[in-house]
Amino acid sequence: MHSALIFLIQLDDYMLPCVSKKYLGIDCFGCGLQRSLSLITQGEFIEAFKMYPAIYTLILFFALVGINIFYKFRNSQKLINFLGITTVIIIIINFFVKKLY
């Protein structure tokens, strides 16, 4: 458990580089996701949102998908679809907003 905690604290040391940004010089739709997750582990929730605005809908989406595998509840598919579409819209808007700045 102790080594897992150290890994989360030093997550920045293990981040993968963005191939698109490295070789083409342009951000991809996922740029900022890893840093956002790292910021969440450090308790920087507002900064995590600023880094990657879709982070919280993405976490909710994957949590619901995971829960839905083991426990089916009423309207789960509608909620999963809604969160998926909302997350994709936020990611696309964020991508184009980054282009403007």
C-alpha positions as a printed NumPy array, in Angstrom:
array([[  0.   ,   0.   ,   0.   ],
       [  2.827,   2.358,   0.853],
       [  4.456,   1.963,  -2.593],
       [  1.104,   2.647,  -4.306],
       [  0.811,   5.889,  -2.348],
       [  4.322,   6.918,  -3.345],
       [  3.466,   6.128,  -6.985],
       [  0.414,   8.406,  -6.841],
       [  2.431,  11.204,  -5.278],
       [  5.167,  10.904,  -7.928],
       [  2.781,  10.348, -10.843],
       [  4.418,  13.171, -12.806],
       [  7.554,  11.051, -13.165],
       [  5.636,   8.324, -15.047],
       [  3.56 ,  10.343, -17.518],
       [  3.563,   9.37 , -21.165],
       [  4.459,  12.082, -23.664],
       [  1.844,  13.19 , -26.177],
       [  3.031,  11.854, -29.538],
       [  0.946,  14.407, -31.44 ],
       [  2.386,  17.305, -29.483],
       [  5.924,  15.932, -29.579],
       [  6.145,  15.252, -33.319],
       [  3.509,  17.534, -34.841],
       [  3.527,  20.356, -32.316],
       [ -0.25 ,  20.283, -31.827],
       [ -2.327,  19.252, -28.833],
       [ -4.518,  16.179, -29.118],
       [ -7.978,  15.68 , -27.619],
       [ -6.426,  14.012, -24.571],
       [ -3.724,  16.568, -23.824],
       [ -3.923,  17.487, -20.162],
       [ -5.697,  14.317, -18.991],
       [ -2.695,  12.778, -17.219],
       [ -1.76 ,  16.004, -15.483],
       [ -5.38 ,  16.5  , -14.487],
       [ -5.45 ,  13.059, -12.851],
       [ -2.183,  13.882, -11.095],
       [ -3.658,  17.138,  -9.797],
       [ -6.681,  15.267,  -8.434],
       [ -4.398,  12.89 ,  -6.494],
       [ -2.741,  15.966,  -4.986],
       [ -6.09 ,  17.494,  -3.991],
       [ -5.946,  20.28 ,  -6.574],
       [ -9.512,  19.82 ,  -7.834],
       [-10.037,  23.248,  -9.421],
       [ -6.644,  23.144, -11.135],
       [ -7.484,  19.652, -12.426],
       [-10.652,  21.043, -14.007],
       [ -8.73 ,  23.942, -15.556],
       [ -6.178,  21.519, -16.989],
       [ -8.776,  19.163, -18.504],
       [-12.43 ,  20.251, -18.11 ],
       [-13.851,  16.834, -19.023],
       [-12.071,  15.085, -16.152],
       [-15.025,  14.848, -13.787],
       [-17.584,  13.725, -16.365],
       [-15.013,  11.207, -17.616],
       [-14.475,   9.829, -14.111],
       [-18.254,   9.59 , -13.582],
       [-18.644,   7.913, -16.958],
       [-16.068,   5.199, -16.215],
       [-17.389,   4.722, -12.676],
       [-20.919,   4.178, -13.99 ],
       [-19.723,   1.806, -16.698],
       [-17.812,  -0.172, -14.06 ],
       [-20.774,  -0.267, -11.684],
       [-23.1  ,  -1.207, -14.534],
       [-21.016,  -4.297, -15.287],
       [-21.831,  -5.767, -11.876],
       [-25.074,  -4.055, -10.941],
       [-27.696,  -3.076, -13.486],
       [-29.959,  -0.27 , -12.376],
       [-32.89 ,   1.418, -14.025],
       [-31.995,   3.952, -16.721],
       [-28.291,   3.159, -16.383],
       [-27.806,   3.021, -20.143],
       [-29.456,   6.423, -20.62 ],
       [-27.232,   7.937, -17.941],
       [-24.112,   6.342, -19.418],
       [-25.043,   7.607, -22.892],
       [-25.704,  11.106, -21.529],
       [-22.358,  11.219, -19.696],
       [-20.522,   9.842, -22.73 ],
       [-22.004,  12.42 , -25.087],
       [-21.473,  15.239, -22.572],
       [-17.845,  14.224, -22.079],
       [-17.169,  14.112, -25.819],
       [-18.762,  17.555, -26.281],
       [-16.657,  19.012, -23.442],
       [-13.483,  17.458, -24.909],
       [-14.199,  18.89 , -28.371],
       [-15.037,  22.359, -27.013],
       [-11.895,  22.317, -24.859],
       [ -9.777,  21.3  , -27.869],
       [-10.964,  24.264, -29.921],
       [-10.754,  26.712, -27.01 ],
       [ -7.11 ,  25.694, -26.518],
       [ -6.514,  26.434, -30.214],
       [ -7.769,  29.991, -29.719],
       [ -5.372,  30.659, -26.847]])
